[in-house]
Amino acid sequence: MSKASPSTRAKHTTKRATPKPKVTATTERKPRAESKQSQLITMLRQPNGATIAEIAKALSWLPHTVRGAIAGALKKKLGLNVQSEKVDDRGRVYRIAE
């Protein structure tokens, strides 16, 4: 097999993809109205807050999923101030500080 001559080879043009703008904490992001993320935010905005076990049961999630959603989606992406405190009869309670 011989190489094709330059005139018979197909010319390849490469187009560079335009980079997507990075989403930062300063960019306003809001969850959809009835998503599990919005349900999680609603639970954490209650005056009594919510425990990992309560959230996991309400959303049918595993505990590690709840912790990941709080740390990743709420704190990092949405920039919410989620605080926790230890309550004697309930354990560790999480709530969004206003």
VENSULKA-V686548 format. One record per residue. N is the residue number from 0. RES is the residue in three letters. SS is DSSP state (alpha for helix, beta for strand, coil for the rest). OMEGA is omega in whole degrees, -180 to 180 (* if undefined). D_CENTER is the distance of its C-alpha to the mean C-alpha in whole Angstrom. Layout:
n = <N | N>
res = <RES | RES>
ss = <SS | SS>
omega = <OMEGA | OMEGA>
d_center = <D_CENTER | D_CENTER>
This chain:
n = <0 | 1 | 2 | 3 | 4 | 5 | 6 | 7 | 8 | 9 | 10 | 11 | 12 | 13 | 14 | 15 | 16 | 17 | 18 | 19 | 20 | 21 | 22 | 23 | 24 | 25 | 26 | 27 | 28 | 29 | 30 | 31 | 32 | 33 | 34 | 35 | 36 | 37 | 38 | 39 | 40 | 41 | 42 | 43 | 44 | 45 | 46 | 47 | 48 | 49 | 50 | 51 | 52 | 53 | 54 | 55 | 56 | 57 | 58 | 59 | 60 | 61 | 62 | 63 | 64 | 65 | 66 | 67 | 68 | 69 | 70 | 71 | 72 | 73 | 74 | 75 | 76 | 77 | 78 | 79 | 80 | 81 | 82 | 83 | 84 | 85 | 86 | 87 | 88 | 89 | 90 | 91 | 92 | 93 | 94 | 95 | 96 | 97>
res = <MET | SER | LYS | ALA | SER | PRO | SER | THR | ARG | ALA | LYS | HIS | THR | THR | LYS | ARG | ALA | THR | PRO | LYS | PRO | LYS | VAL | THR | ALA | THR | THR | GLU | ARG | LYS | PRO | ARG | ALA | GLU | SER | LYS | GLN | SER | GLN | LEU | ILE | THR | MET | LEU | ARG | GLN | PRO | ASN | GLY | ALA | THR | ILE | ALA | GLU | ILE | ALA | LYS | ALA | LEU | SER | TRP | LEU | PRO | HIS | THR | VAL | ARG | GLY | ALA | ILE | ALA | GLY | ALA | LEU | LYS | LYS | LYS | LEU | GLY | LEU | ASN | VAL | GLN | SER | GLU | LYS | VAL | ASP | ASP | ARG | GLY | ARG | VAL | TYR | ARG | ILE | ALA | GLU>
ss = <coil | coil | coil | coil | coil | coil | coil | coil | coil | coil | coil | coil | coil | coil | coil | coil | coil | coil | coil | coil | coil | coil | coil | coil | coil | coil | coil | coil | coil | coil | coil | coil | coil | coil | coil | alpha | alpha | alpha | alpha | alpha | alpha | alpha | alpha | alpha | alpha | coil | coil | coil | coil | beta | coil | alpha | alpha | alpha | alpha | alpha | alpha | alpha | alpha | coil | coil | coil | alpha | alpha | alpha | alpha | alpha | alpha | alpha | alpha | alpha | alpha | alpha | alpha | alpha | alpha | alpha | coil | coil | coil | coil | beta | beta | beta | beta | beta | beta | coil | coil | coil | beta | beta | beta | beta | beta | beta | coil | coil>
omega = <178 | 179 | 178 | 180 | -177 | -177 | -178 | 178 | 177 | 179 | -180 | 174 | 180 | 177 | 177 | 179 | 177 | -178 | 178 | 178 | -179 | 178 | -179 | 180 | -180 | 178 | -179 | 177 | 180 | 177 | 177 | -172 | -174 | -180 | 178 | 178 | 179 | 175 | 177 | 179 | 178 | 179 | -178 | 178 | 177 | -179 | -180 | -178 | -179 | 176 | 177 | -179 | 179 | 180 | -179 | 180 | -177 | -175 | -177 | 178 | 171 | -177 | -179 | 176 | 178 | -180 | 178 | 179 | 179 | -177 | -174 | -174 | -174 | -177 | -174 | -173 | -178 | 177 | -180 | -180 | -180 | -180 | 177 | 175 | -179 | 179 | -173 | -174 | -177 | -174 | -178 | -177 | -180 | 176 | 178 | 179 | -179 | *>
d_center = <53 | 54 | 51 | 51 | 52 | 50 | 51 | 50 | 47 | 44 | 43 | 39 | 37 | 34 | 31 | 28 | 25 | 24 | 21 | 18 | 17 | 14 | 12 | 12 | 11 | 15 | 14 | 13 | 10 | 11 | 10 | 13 | 15 | 16 | 12 | 11 | 8 | 11 | 14 | 12 | 12 | 16 | 16 | 15 | 17 | 20 | 23 | 23 | 20 | 19 | 19 | 17 | 20 | 20 | 16 | 16 | 19 | 18 | 15 | 17 | 15 | 16 | 16 | 14 | 11 | 11 | 11 | 8 | 6 | 8 | 8 | 5 | 3 | 6 | 8 | 8 | 6 | 8 | 10 | 11 | 14 | 14 | 17 | 19 | 22 | 25 | 27 | 30 | 30 | 26 | 25 | 22 | 20 | 17 | 17 | 16 | 18 | 20>
